[in-house]
Amino acid sequence: MFIEVALFIVGMILLIKGADLFVGGGRGLASRFSISPALIGFTVVAFGTSLPEFVVSANAALTGSPGIATGNIIGSNIANIALVLAICGILNPAILNPRDPKNSGIGKQTGLMLGGTALFCILAWSGTLSMGSGIILLIGFILILRSLWDGRETGEEIQTRRGYLDYILTGGGIAAVIIGAHLVVTSAIGIAVALEIPAFIIGMTIVAVGTSLPELATSIVAITKGQGGISVGNLLGSNIFNLLFVMGIIAIITPIPLDERGDLLMMALFSLAAVPITMAGEKLTRPISVAVLIGYFVYISHLTGIF
């Protein structure tokens, strides 16, 4: 138990420091390529922070634990909105102002995230994600990226360029975040397995929150630095990456059973909560975020049998 606790602490340190480096590099890249921080968050940052979900879910599915794989993806997407985005809305509602030039494109990205979620739920409703479903998910992912790139907006110029150091900071931040997430998740899983918690519950709770820690760390660091676009774009992009790319790749490799229709509906409902959190305005963002966060803890409590 002592080793697991030590690994958990080391992992958290790597997550926090890696997220700090990641946000710094992301801001520089946004300035270098004259694109909005929201688009950088939706693509580069989201890709990096979603790698833990990809690694954990793919490994779980290919080693005969599809419950952990599906629970991880569904739970992570719920946590990204109902936990991470809600916390950001509580900490600094002003930074999520959709009229802020730094947040340009967030409205469109929210719509694309909801569209991707709907596509996934429709394909998963049959109870299995087949190879054909995986191909459709990947096509949807490519179309979304194409749409974002063709309609990219520059937003407000951010003079934080540091030459090739931006690439080093972004790459180093990704590496630290991924390693930190791996240490946190593996130590948490070890404890959960010892306590004989069911695989899907492990995936929906401990693994899901664990693999969402990069998003949590990155988004909170970004929002404290006044980069609401990176923070929100990271979460929305991560959700699309998880559902369309990660599950698409895994479904092509091996069929994925998805019998938890109730949890699919909960994921869709919590995803819809992103709309009022990001679009309500400064006065309403905090109370809405508090309500969503409370709803998340009620749902997790019910899922784990606390009540």
Buried (B, 14 or more C-beta within 10 A) or exposed (E): EEEBEEBBEBBBEBBBBBBBBBBBBBBBBBBBEEBBBBBBBBBBBBBBBBBBBBBBBBEBBEEEBBBBBBBBBBBBBBBBBBBBBBBBBBBBBEBBBBEBBBBBBBBBBBEBBBBBBEBBBEBBEEEEBBEEBBEBBBEBBEBBBEEBEEEBBBBBEBEBEBEEEBBEBBBBBBBBBBBBBBBBBBBBBBBBEEEEBEBBBBBBBBBBBBBBBBBBBBBBBBBBBBBBBBBBBBBBBBBBBBBBBBBBBBBBEBBBBBEBEEBBEBBBBBBEBBBBBBBBBBEBBBEBBEBBBEBBEEBBEEBBEEE
